[in-house]
Amino acid sequence: MLPKKPPDEQFSHSETADSGLIVHCGLRAPQKDSICDELHAHLLVMPDNSCEAEFCWRVSDGSIKTLWLEGRRVIFIPKNTPYEIIWKKTAAFVRMALSDAFIFGDAAIQKQLVSVQIRHEWQLASEEQLLHFLFKKFTEQCRHIEFPNTSRYVEKASYLYAVDALKILAANEIVSSSGLTFPRLKKVLAYVDQNLSERIYVADLAREAGMCAQYFTKLFKVSTGLTPHRYIYTKRVERAQELLDEKKMRVADVAAAVGFCDESYLWHSLKQFFAEEKQEARISPEKQ
């Protein structure tokens, strides 16, 4: 059952209270969080690619919606909205509690952000590259502390992140709804992870979910925010970046491992994905 109010100890920190932002961060162990904050909206950042969690929230008509979250996500939750997160794995996590003054300083944000908003990291990073940089820093910092905690670095980074993220979310508000059931979605995502080096067809994914391709595509997009094709492409790029960062494989081998036809297409995909010249420089042949 979703909570009617937050636990008393949840939001007692005051380090950034003057700015209207309260930050908790660290490694979140597998457990259930049940929250309804009557005073603050929440901006949740899941910067770990290994994150797995089930997210439930109550909408204005009283019904409850559920989504399975995997990988890097950002969630905005208006104040007085009951929600639960059931963590399946230990993962980095940043929770920002935002005062009315922080959110409503911008009239456009006040008007637009009236419902729960869920995005992939890349959807925000494609609008503002700084958010991609801060996402990586959140992951690095959170791995050194246990949730709920904080650090001066994460607090300052959170302020920058929240300002830009709220503007992007307000400009592109989406009504979130339920999609594939957790067991079906998990089976499909596992299939994608296990077959990145091969061609993956929507029909294959629909078969894993036990439904027709057209209906599957609709529910998959509701669950992940992406079409099946875009999700597969995103996973290929993310996995390629991880392998390149490890510097244990030749670029040609990385391309083959994630299903790209050659090195040129890999470089093109990474540059296009992040839309920044520095991303291409980071993976150029001279650095391999």
Buried (B, 14 or more C-beta within 10 A) or exposed (E): EBBEEBEEEBBEBEEBEEBBBBBBBBBBEEEEBBBBBEEBBBBBBBBBBEBBBBBBBBBEEEEBBBBBBBBBBBBBBBBBBBBBBBBBEBBBBBBBBBBEEBBBEBEEBEEBBEBBBBBBBBBBBBBBBBBBBBBEBBBEBBEEBEBBBBBEEBBEBBBEBBBBBBBBBBEEBEEBEBBBBBEBBBBBBEBBEEBBBEEBEBEBBBBBBEBEBEEBBBBBBBBBBBBBEBBBBBBBBBBBBEBBEEEEBEBEEBBBBBBBEEBEEBBEBBBEBBEBEEBBEBBEEEEE
